């Protein structure tokens, strides 16, 4: 992918900013035409920059997910179970409070170019490390996988969209189990 000219970069930034605002207000199914109008660009310009809704959503959520991943990568690994649980909680709350992110991430990367892929792969890479640490320490069930935990966090976020306290409580319950 060749570098964008200055005007192309500005258009892309305006599209992402407009999409972020509209997704926060209306969810991930916001009209792409409305995004283009709010950004002050034509529909063709939006589609030149983003081949699909999924690609646009990935860009919208990229910064927040990158911050989550950076915090996980900074974990020292001294308390693998606690670090895994805390990060899963952070991801679940972030996802629950960013309307449509969980559903977008669950949709998967089909049809996206390597340049467009970011959120799902970034989350999985970080979660892989946390799962291996916790598993090696005997802190999680041996059969628990990155994919299982990603689905768990996303399912709880989807079920509790816009309700961070409930998402947090339900995830903690799932991690602890229901036995007294």
N, C-alpha and C positions, 0 to 999 in steps of 0.2 A: 504494500500500500504506500503510495507516494505521499509526501508531506502536503498538507493543505496550504493553500495561499492564505494570506491574512483575512481576506473577506470570507473565504470558506470556513476558516477557523472560527471567525466571529459568528457566522450563521449557525454552525454546529453548536457553539456555546449558547446562543440564544435559544435554539431548539431544545437543548437539554434543560436549560433553566425554565423555559416555559412548561415543558413536560413535567419537571419536578413539581412545580407549583400546582399544575392541574391534577397530577396523580395524587398529590397530597390532599387535594380537595375532593376529587371525584373517583379516585381509585385507578387501577391499572387499565381499565377498559375505556378510559377517556378517549374522546374522538381525536384521531390523528389530524383531521382537518382543523379542529379547534386548537390543537398544539401549534400547527403551522401558522394559523391566524395570530395567535398570541405572540409567537416568535417574530412575526412580521415577515414571514417568508411564504413562498408558494408551496403547494403540496409536492410538486416535483423536487424542490430543493430538500424538503424533509426526506423524501424517499431516496434521493441521491446519497444523503448522509447515513440513513438508516434503512436497511433493506426490509426490515420487518418491525412489528410492534415489539417483539422480544428483544431485538437489537437496541431499540430506543430505551426500553425498560432497563436493560443491562447497563446502559450508559447512565441513566438516571440514578441507579442504585450503586454504581461503581465506587464512588467516594466513600460512602458510609460503610460499605462492605470492606473496602480496603482498610479503613480505620479499625474495624472489628478484627480483621486478620492481623494487622500490625500488633494490636494488643495481645492477641493470642501468641504470636511469634515471640513476643517479649517475655512470655512466661518462663520462669527458670526451670520448671520441671521438678521442683522439690516436693510438690504435693499434687501428683497427677490427677487424682480423682477430684479434688477440689477445683483445680484449674479447668478440667474438662467441664464439670458441672457449672462453674461460673461463666465460662465462655458460651456454653449451650444456652444458658439463661439470657445472656446478653444478646445472642443472635435471635432467640425466640422473641424477646421483648422488642428488639429493633424491627424484626419482621412483622410482628403484630401491629406495630404502630406506624408502619409504612404501607399503606393500603395497596394491596395487590402484589407485593413483593413475593410473598410465599407462593402464591399461585404461579407467578411468573417463573420463579426458580424451579418449581415442580414441573413446569412445562418442558424443561430440559433444553439442551443446546441444539436440537435439530435445526438444520438450515442456517446456522450462524457460521460466519467465517472465523478463523482463529483470532483475528483482530477484534471481533465483536464479543467473543467469549471472555467473560471475566468473573462475574459474581459467583456463579455456581462452581467453577473450577477453583477459584481462590478459596472459597469456603471449604470445599472438599480437601484441598491440599493441607490446610491448617488443621482441619478436623482429623485427617489421617494421622498427623503427628500426635495430637492430643490423645487419640484412641490408642495408638501404639504404646505411648507412655503409660496410660492408665491400665491397659491390658498387661503390659510387662510387669507392672507393679501388683497385678492381681486385684486391681481396684474396680474392675468392671467384669461383667460376665464374659467369659472367653468367646462366646458366639456373637457378641455385640460388634457390629460393623459400623464404619463411617456412614454407609448408606442408611442403615437402620436409624442411627441417631439424627441424621439429616432429615429423614422422613418424620421422625418423632417431633423434632423441633418445628418443622414446617406445619405438620398437622395441628399441633397445639396453637401455633400462630394463626393459622387459617380459622380455626374454631373460635379464636378469641381476638379477632381483628378489632383494633381500636380499644382494647381492654388489656393494657399492659399488666395491671396487678393480677388479673385472673390468669393471664398467660404465664406469668412468673410462678404463681401458686400451683397451677396444674403441672408445669414442667418439674417443679421441685417434688411434687407428689409422684410423678412418673419416675424420677431418679431415685427417690427413696423407696418406692414401692408402696403398696397399700397395706402391708402387714404392720401391725403395731410394734 
